[in-house]
Amino acid sequence: MAEAALLALSKIGSYAAIEAAMVAKSKISNLMELSATVQRIRRQFLMMNFFIRKMGASYLSDELLKGWIAEVRMLAYRVEDVLDSFFYHSIQFKKDKFLNKIVKGSHYAVVFNAIADELVQIEKDIEHVSKLKDMWVYPVSQLIPTQVTISEHRFPQYSFPRLMKDEDLVGMENNRQHLKQLFSHGISALRVISVWGMGGMGKTTLVLNVYEQHKEKFDINVWLTVSQAFSVEALLRKLLREIRRRCELTTPGDGDSVNKEQQASDETDKLEVSQLKELKDELKKALMRKRFMVVLDDVWNRQVFDMMHDVFEDFRNGSRVVITTRRGDVAALAHEGCQLKLNPLELNDALLLFSKKAFPNSNDLECPLKLEDLATDIAKKSNDSSLTECRLELNGLATDIAEKCNYLPLANSPAQTLETVEASKDLGEHLEKMIQLRNLWIGNIKAGHCAQLLASLSKMPLLYSLLLCASDEEEKLNIEKLVPTSTMLQKLIIRGCTSESTLECPVFQDHGRRLKYLALSRCHLGHDALERLEKCVPNLTYLSLNKVHTNGAHTLVLPAKSFPLLKTLVLRNMSNVNLLKIGADALKCIEGLYIVSLSNLKSVPEGIESLSSLKKLTLLGLHNDFKAEWNKKRMHEKMKHVTELRV
């Protein structure tokens, strides 16, 4: 997901800025601005992340937006690569002794200046991609169909709630009709109306629906959101500004409405805060003989109305003041017969509302029969609780579903993918019912789970991708029972301590030639690991070995003509290895070679210069003497065909 990449980069950017400030003290040219550049990039990515999250997953079907997100993702990867390089060289810079820094001064200057230049270029590319969004991708308000676009001239400087159609007000018809009657001309006297109830009852939604239908009948209509942190002076000032703006907009003139709006705003701002009486007098003049409707939304303290009620004079022309609140004492400010309390929905209405929200793409907006019991439980918990309690109840319900069911209700449907299922003693039995599965990730596996679990996995005829992860680093997994019947299994990931006879197991001996992708972590491969692997899985295109055990062997050998289809090879965290040999015509198709954290690897891998197809090479976290050996052999010149080289 693009959001995850962007959040990770925001943290990297913060750390990189600290590192940049440290290195900048060395007075290497072009680094003085690096900290500021990284911070600007971080802010850009954060805002992009907020934008993408606001879109939501349901809008990723938009091809323009998907294309733009892909560009953002590529930029994120570029930044991550550059910062990785920066971290590595800054660590080396700090490790070098004073005299070495003097001798290598020109080298570090070239390296860090190149990094700074690359970040400057990336910043320009980010600006370009941002402009592409403005040029080609629809604005947020157009991408979200349920969001109302409100004119800034009519509702400036504060947020406006979301308008809902009559048919979307589930279970509110009686309340809506009652509120419409209170808004009607039948009562000429000024009326203060309150709509109150627990949070999440739909107070604001209901009032907004009626407000929109009746606002044209009033000379002045203003909506103010109050909330808990309020200032009476600020509310009165905002109210006056809105009233003056509406008066200017509705008064025929020379067409210079923008200037009149600005003038009205300026005149309001000139009033001193201390002159509260003068502010109220101005409001009374503005409302004089006008039929007005003022909504005070989300009022928490009755002092809000107590300190401003004298502004609303009764001209017996049908003016209305509407208050929405959660508090009964605030609701009591309304006139007799004008207090409308919202109660929880009836169960049928609550279930209908849940179905509309949970299944918006369903033709009849009804809950699927298989989920009715669950939906009813959710509706009951939501209806019987306050907003805060509801969140806790639903969190608990979600946890119950995840822990007790282990997502296994899906066994009754033709699911093809299950991600991150936790192992249990019953999991194997349930998986036997899910014969359509193609992709499966299982975590928290213990030794006692292996026999039944792997036997069940072996019976899946369509299995394509499988990940097995042990409960911890010491947990031993016996994979001898994994004998795949699926001829489609091409991707295998094992993260756990296996026996020394791992490569003798059927999944490698009998099925290995079908595997295209293999990633092993903490597995025991024994002596001659790569030679034996090549015999078992010769057709791999991707191979990753992390923390694998080779019985103390210090040399890894890629035999001649081995792995002819391999495009990516990753070797990580193998501290015992101090020598790597690449045989003639081995890795003929290799494009990416990543050797990371082989802390005892001192010498350059033998035969590496013969990898003519290599495009990306990373050699990081190796022995301190490795770089000197690399430079001594003038490897940069020999590896000119590699487009991305990190040493």
Buried (B, 14 or more C-beta within 10 A) or exposed (E): EBBEBBBEBBEBBEEBBEBBBBBBEBEBEBBBBBBEBBBBBBEBBBEBBEBBBEBEEEBBEBEEBEEBBEBBBEBBEBBBBBBBBBBBBBEBBEEBEEEEBEEBEEBBBEBBBBBBEBBBEBBEBBEEBBEBBEEEBBEEEEBBEEEBEBEEEEBBEEEBBEBBEEEBBBBBEEBBEBBEEBBEEEBEEBBBBBBBBBEBBBBBBBBBBBBEEBBEEBBBBBBBBBEEEBEBBEBBBBBBBBBBBBBBBEEEEEEEBEEBBEEBBEEBEEBEEEEBEEBBEBBEEBBEEBBBBBBBBBBBBBEBBEBBEEBBBEBEBBBBBBBBBBEEEBBEBBBEEBBBBBEBBEEEBBBBBBBBEBBEEEEEEBBEEEBEEBBBBBBBBBBEBBEEEBEEBBEEBEEEBEEEEBBBBBBEEEBEEBEEBBBBEEBBBBBBEBEEBBBBBBBBBBBEBBEBBBBBBBBBEBBBBBBBBBBEEEBBBBBBBBBBEBEBBBBBBBBBBBBEEBBEBBBBEEBBEBBBBBBBBBBBBBEBBBBBBBBBBBBBBBBBBBBBBBEEBEBBBBBEBBBBBBBBBBBBBBEBBBBBBBBEEBBBBBBBBBBBBBBBBBBBBBBBBBBEEBBBBBBBBBBEEBBEBBEEEEBEEEBEEBEEBBB
